[in-house]
Amino acid sequence: MSGTTDLAKCQMICLQVDTALVSYAFEEGDVQFGMSETHEEPKIYIIDTRYEDRLVRLSFETADSSAVLSRVELPFEQVSCDCP
């Protein structure tokens, strides 16, 4: 992974998700191909992983050999984050 957007950094703090989980999800998570945008540029991959009985959904934008974490969400929980 090459970087993290400001939005994703804010969401990680708000949702109490650490970088170890992000690394794990990037390597071992389940890619949701039906929700991913693999025919666009940059390609966007949606990856789901479980963390402490929560489903965490991460969005990565990829180009060439780099990937940037662009969003972090808890799809089945209502959490309000004051992120831009």
C-alpha contacts under 8 A as a table, 3 or more apart, distances in Angstrom:
res1	aa1	res2	aa2	distance
1	M	23	S	7.83
1	M	26	F	7.85
1	M	66	S	6.18
1	M	67	A	4.83
1	M	68	V	6.11
1	M	69	L	7.59
2	S	66	S	5.50
2	S	67	A	5.32
2	S	68	V	5.57
3	G	67	A	6.90
3	G	68	V	4.72
3	G	69	L	6.30
4	T	8	A	6.18
4	T	9	K	6.45
4	T	68	V	5.31
4	T	69	L	4.62
4	T	70	S	6.18
5	T	8	A	5.23
5	T	9	K	6.27
5	T	68	V	7.05
5	T	69	L	6.28
5	T	70	S	5.27
5	T	71	R	7.78
6	D	9	K	5.06
6	D	10	C	6.21
7	L	10	C	5.19
7	L	11	Q	6.18
7	L	70	S	6.81
7	L	71	R	6.59
7	L	83	C	6.26
7	L	84	P	6.33
8	A	11	Q	4.97
8	A	12	M	6.01
8	A	69	L	6.49
8	A	70	S	5.29
8	A	71	R	4.62
8	A	72	V	5.64
9	K	12	M	5.14
9	K	13	I	6.43
10	C	13	I	5.29
10	C	14	C	6.19
10	C	83	C	5.86
11	Q	14	C	4.98
11	Q	15	L	5.85
11	Q	71	R	7.24
11	Q	72	V	5.78
11	Q	73	E	7.34
11	Q	81	C	6.75
11	Q	83	C	6.75
12	M	15	L	5.26
12	M	16	Q	5.63
12	M	17	V	4.79
12	M	18	D	6.61
12	M	72	V	6.41
13	I	16	Q	5.07
13	I	17	V	6.50
13	I	18	D	7.86
14	C	17	V	7.93
14	C	81	C	5.89
15	L	73	E	7.85
15	L	74	L	7.89
15	L	79	V	7.76
15	L	81	C	7.89
17	V	21	L	6.74
17	V	22	V	7.76
18	D	21	L	5.65
18	D	22	V	6.78
19	T	22	V	4.94
19	T	23	S	6.21
20	A	23	S	5.17
20	A	24	Y	6.15
21	L	24	Y	4.97
21	L	25	A	5.98
21	L	51	Y	7.51
22	V	25	A	5.11
22	V	26	F	6.06
22	V	58	L	7.80
23	S	26	F	5.12
23	S	27	E	6.35
24	Y	27	E	5.26
24	Y	28	E	5.66
24	Y	29	G	6.98
25	A	28	E	5.11
25	A	29	G	4.19
25	A	30	D	7.71
25	A	47	I	6.89
25	A	48	D	7.13
25	A	49	T	5.73
25	A	58	L	7.90
26	F	29	G	6.00
26	F	47	I	7.34
28	E	49	T	7.95
29	G	47	I	5.79
29	G	48	D	5.63
29	G	49	T	4.94
30	D	47	I	5.36
30	D	48	D	5.21
30	D	49	T	6.39
31	V	36	S	7.94
31	V	45	Y	6.77
31	V	46	I	5.80
31	V	47	I	4.40
31	V	48	D	6.46
32	Q	35	M	5.57
32	Q	36	S	6.13
32	Q	45	Y	7.29
32	Q	46	I	5.41
32	Q	47	I	5.81
32	Q	48	D	7.06
33	F	36	S	4.88
33	F	37	E	7.70
33	F	38	T	7.87
33	F	45	Y	7.25
33	F	46	I	7.21
35	M	45	Y	7.80
35	M	46	I	6.43
36	S	43	K	7.89
36	S	44	I	5.57
36	S	45	Y	4.67
36	S	46	I	5.24
37	E	40	E	5.96
37	E	43	K	5.70
37	E	44	I	4.96
37	E	45	Y	6.43
38	T	41	E	7.98
38	T	43	K	4.87
38	T	44	I	6.10
38	T	45	Y	6.96
39	H	43	K	6.50
40	E	43	K	5.20
40	E	44	I	7.68
41	E	63	A	7.30
42	P	61	E	5.92
42	P	62	T	5.62
42	P	63	A	5.54
43	K	61	E	5.59
43	K	62	T	5.22
43	K	63	A	6.73
44	I	59	S	6.59
44	I	60	F	5.51
44	I	61	E	4.50
44	I	62	T	6.30
45	Y	59	S	5.71
45	Y	60	F	5.22
45	Y	61	E	6.51
45	Y	62	T	7.74
46	I	57	R	6.80
46	I	58	L	5.74
46	I	59	S	4.61
46	I	60	F	6.52
47	I	57	R	5.68
47	I	58	L	5.18
47	I	59	S	6.36
47	I	60	F	7.88
48	D	55	L	6.67
48	D	56	V	5.70
48	D	57	R	4.50
48	D	58	L	6.35
49	T	55	L	5.84
49	T	56	V	5.42
49	T	57	R	6.58
50	R	53	D	6.27
50	R	54	R	5.53
50	R	55	L	4.68
50	R	56	V	5.99
51	Y	54	R	5.21
51	Y	55	L	6.41
51	Y	56	V	6.81
54	R	74	L	7.38
55	L	74	L	6.05
55	L	75	P	7.01
55	L	76	F	7.29
56	V	72	V	7.12
56	V	73	E	5.90
56	V	74	L	4.95
56	V	75	P	7.04
57	R	72	V	5.86
57	R	73	E	5.08
57	R	74	L	6.04
57	R	75	P	6.70
58	L	69	L	7.15
58	L	70	S	7.64
58	L	71	R	5.68
58	L	72	V	4.72
58	L	73	E	6.44
59	S	69	L	5.94
59	S	70	S	5.50
59	S	71	R	5.00
59	S	72	V	6.61
60	F	67	A	6.06
60	F	68	V	5.36
60	F	69	L	4.51
60	F	70	S	5.59
60	F	71	R	7.33
61	E	67	A	5.54
61	E	68	V	5.18
61	E	69	L	6.50
61	E	70	S	6.56
62	T	65	S	7.26
62	T	66	S	5.68
62	T	67	A	4.35
62	T	68	V	6.41
63	A	66	S	5.59
63	A	67	A	6.61
69	L	72	V	7.93
74	L	77	E	5.56
74	L	78	Q	7.72
74	L	79	V	7.69
75	P	78	Q	7.95
